[in-house]
């Protein structure tokens, strides 16, 4: 951490040393003040301050008219005869209620104090654009009061601070003047009391974090947009929703994703795709909610809705299901439902017949490509394959029992198609193979 040397500290005890004030050194018009206010308000950025608020600066170009007039005034006074060069110039703006800065140096004071000739030291320049412009210099921190047009110069080894402006805004001109081998930093200063400066910075950072937190809480409390209904109304509900166990199943439309539907029905569901099982559960829960709402006191029953059944539509007995099975939406008891499902389910022979029919072209092609086989042998083997597939198809149709798959309506099927091969088309097939 940078610290001032003993020589720099001793120099601060010498009153009226290292600075000069020239009254009405530069003519400042009302237009100059208006331009400075406009530039500071449009381009001002914050600079260091105990409260991190209320003190701003806006940089001026080297060709600005006000900067050129200040440089001309410095040349007339002979303050640039030691090889000094004017550097960055800014418009400083202190808002009403701005607190005082910490004491600091604009240049590296340990290097400046070693310069023997005071006319060759780097210095800073302050031009008052308004009356009652002040700057605090050591010793004692007594403020120097400037009026419009007054020019203040102080050397780089003089500790100073920006004054507080509790009642009104203040705009002023400030510029660095570098010396050979000693230049002002582009961003920052050198603290006069490093320990106190570090403590102030820590306090300012803590206050800024508290202010940001208070602003965020106020913004969230005043928001009119309601929270998402699936997530919950507060952080506790959201945390419980995210930690709840999920189904984890994979459905045909999930594209490799896992189902995120909660296992516990009382947990809020996330807006993510669901597997078939969870979709059916969610639909059933929605139906139950609609029925409960329709049966609530003061609500009329839903139109076109049949009354709940107590007896089985198949056998006429009680509509009972075992406790370990999940009951589906049906009007039959479990034995009647299982019997109906066996009748309407595709038998195993039908699947085998379908596979045999799909394999038939490949088997026929293998027979035709077999070398050193006569045409009569090929025709006989192909005929045997076709007859076997036809027999499987007839057996599958007979096992189905003339019931349409999956409908449960008992609709009769159409007549079976004619056999694939018989005595009438055998010769055609033979001629085709021979070709």
Buried (B, 14 or more C-beta within 10 A) or exposed (E): EEBBBEEBBEBBEEEEBBBEBBEEBBEBEEEBBEBBBEBBBEBBEEBBBBBBBBBBBBEBEEEBEBBEBBBEBBEEBEBBEBEBEBBBBBBBBBBEBBBBBBBBBBBBBBBBBEBEEEEBBBBBBBBBBBEBBBBBBBEEEEBBBBEBBBBBBBBBBBBBBBBBBEEEBBBBBBBBBBBEEBBBEEEEBBBBBEEEBEEBBEEBEEBEEEEEEEEEEEEEEEEEEEEEEEBBEEEEBBEBBEEBEBBEBBBEEBEEEBBBBBEEEEBBBBEEBBBBBBBBBBEBEEEEEEBEEEEEEEEEEEEEEEEEEEEBEBEEEEBEBEEEEEEEEBBBBBBBBEEBEEEBEEBEBBEEBBEBBEEBEEBBEEBEEEEEEEEEEBBEBBBEBBBEBBEBBEBBBEEBEEBEEEEEEEEEEEEEEEBBBEEEEBEEBBEEBEE
